[in-house]
Amino acid sequence: MKAIAYLGLGSNCDNRLWYLLETLRILEEIPSIGILSVSSVYETEPYGLKNQRDFLNAVVKIETRFPPGKLLQCVKFVERRVGRVNRGRWAPREIDIDILLYGDLQLDTPWLRIPHPELHLRRFVLVPLAEIAGDTFVSRYGATVSDLLARCRDSGAVSLYLDAASVQARLSVTPAEVAL
């Protein structure tokens, strides 16, 4: 059985754009995942711990045969492969991958909550998610993604860094060719 899921990607270490693009390249290599669309990349203020570099954030829509728990294992594997170093909550990160939505599933376990429990509170997630899934209804909140964005009280800056077409064009470049 295949499911549509949305993954949030974020990076604020070193060559942030390279980390995002490398994550997308690795996701493309996984047989049980198909990338359907990728949002633009946005530069965003840090959330939580403010005294750190701005993040680059994007959202990717995937089709997957993985059940939610297996998808979580997969994204943790991808984070390690890309080079994530665990520095603790809210700390800088090479890459962070969150499962935002998995179909219309509502799941609450000690290790995984879907939809992401803070999805509706974070502009840095809602802006790119609304770009590619604005009409998607999130039953837990009784609203579409666009409605959640309109209601969001987070005032953190979110500005376009790289449009979606340019993201696609850069997926085939080497790390040295990706701008910092």
Secondary structure, 3 states (H helix, E strand, C coil): CCEEEEEEEEECCCCHHHHHHHHHHHHHHCCCEEEEEECCEEEECCCCCCCCCCEEEEEEEEEECCCHHHHHHHHHHHHHHHCCCCCCCCCCCCCEEEEEEECCCCEECCCCEECCCCHHHCHHHHHHHHHHHCCCEECCCCEEHHHHHHHCCCCCCEEEEECHHHHHHHCCCCHHHCCC
